[in-house]
């Protein structure tokens, strides 16, 4: 189990530190390239959908039966839906209504200066919200790593791409409020460390050995979590920033890439590999 925890920690760190890449989008450019971020989200959505339906849910149904596999899958959907209902994930840029309020208020004064504290507070709340969102993602990577290196790698890759815009969501308001590149980068990076923390928590919540049926069921529920995350958060963002046509192309490109990676890892690694 110790080696499994170490591998899961390493993979979750890759995903968690992807928020730092998002922060770099902000501090190295005056405005982040939202179309590129949208395409990345579409690509990551394709990866996630392939993992959810063609790998995790499919294997769960084959291993423990159609009914039990579906029950586990939708249990994951419900759990993450509850998380999102209490902790909605913020958007990268302010809405049109918020922008209009900032333009109308201030009587000629710089609205950013007047609302500097509110913007900073928004960035901090965003970091807290994204950190809470990252806990189940870290748990998913750990459970995937128990199943095998192939599942863990695929989950880590998809989550890493998903976390890049999350880093933007944290760094953007902090940078505009403080004018400090270091503060923006630091807070975005710290929000990503919730992912390996999720690995540590779930590693010591579960016993040292899980029955194959429970493990497959948990992985099926991870598929439900990933499917809900994709459809609820990633696809809408991709459509908003990249446009529907381009985002759909990115989704299928991501699905094709994941299918190729699944095949490559399937023939390169022993099926029963356990780390």
C-alpha positions, 0 to 999 in steps of 0.5 A, spaced: 500 500 500 505 504 501 508 504 494 501 505 491 500 511 496 507 514 493 505 513 486 498 516 487 501 522 490 506 523 484 500 523 479 496 527 483 501 532 484 502 532 476 494 534 476 495 539 482 501 543 479 497 544 473 494 550 477 500 553 476 500 552 469 494 556 469 497 561 473 502 562 468 497 564 463 495 570 467 502 573 469 505 572 463 500 575 459 495 581 460 489 577 458 489 569 458 487 566 451 480 564 453 479 560 446 486 556 448 483 555 454 476 553 452 480 548 447 484 545 452 477 544 456 474 541 450 480 536 449 480 534 457 472 533 456 473 528 451 479 525 455 474 524 461 468 522 457 472 516 454 475 514 461 468 515 465 464 511 460 469 506 456 473 505 461 471 505 468 463 504 468 464 499 462 469 495 467 465 496 473 459 493 469 463 487 466 466 485 473 460 486 478 454 486 473 450 491 469 445 493 475 451 494 481 455 497 476 450 502 474 448 503 482 455 505 483 456 510 477 450 514 479 452 514 486 458 518 484 454 522 480 449 524 486 455 525 491 459 530 486 452 533 484 451 535 492 458 537 492 457 542 486 450 544 489 454 547 495 460 549 492 459 551 485 465 552 481 467 559 479 468 562 472 474 564 469 472 571 468 466 575 471 459 575 468 457 581 463 452 583 469 458 584 474 462 587 468 457 592 467 456 594 475 463 595 475 463 600 469 457 604 472 459 604 479 465 609 481 463 616 478 469 616 473 474 613 478 478 607 476 473 601 478 478 596 479 481 600 485 475 601 488 473 594 488 480 592 489 478 588 496 472 585 493 476 582 487 481 579 492 476 576 496 473 573 490 480 570 488 481 567 495 474 564 495 475 561 488 481 558 491 477 555 497 472 553 492 477 549 487 481 546 493 474 543 495 473 541 488 480 538 488 479 533 494 475 528 490 479 528 484 485 526 488 481 520 491 479 518 484 487 518 482 488 514 488 483 509 487 485 509 479 492 507 482 490 501 486 486 498 480 493 499 476 498 504 473 494 505 466 487 507 470 491 512 474 495 515 469 489 516 464 485 520 470 491 524 472 492 526 465 485 528 464 485 532 471 491 535 469 488 538 463 482 540 467 486 544 472 489 549 468 483 553 467 482 553 475 489 556 476 487 561 471 480 562 475 484 563 482 490 567 479 486 572 475 482 576 480 488 575 485 493 578 480 488 584 478 487 586 486 494 585 488 498 587 482 503 581 485 505 576 480 508 572 486 501 572 490 497 570 484 502 564 482 502 562 490 495 562 491 493 558 485 499 553 486 496 552 493 489 551 491 492 545 487 495 541 493 488 539 495 489 534 490 495 530 493 491 531 500 485 528 498 490 522 496 493 522 503 486 522 506 483 516 502 489 512 503 488 512 510 480 511 510 480 505 506 483 498 509 490 496 506 486 491 501 479 492 498 475 486 495 475 486 488 468 488 487 468 494 492 474 496 488 470 496 481 464 499 484 468 505 487 472 506 480 465 506 477 463 511 482 469 515 480 466 514 473 460 518 475 464 523 478 468 524 472 462 524 467 458 529 472 464 534 472 465 533 464 458 535 463 456 540 468 463 544 468 468 542 463 463 542 456 459 549 458 466 552 459 469 549 452 463 552 449 463 559 452 470 560 450 472 556 444 465 556 440 461 550 440 464 547 433 471 548 435 469 545 442 466 539 439 472 538 435 476 538 441 472 533 445 472 528 439 480 529 438 480 528 446 476 522 445 481 519 440 487 521 444 484 517 450 482 511 446 489 511 443 492 511 449 488 506 452 490 501 447 497 503 447 497 502 455 493 496 454 498 492 450 504 495 454 503 494 461 501 487 464 493 487 465 494 485 472 499 490 474 498 493 481 503 498 484 
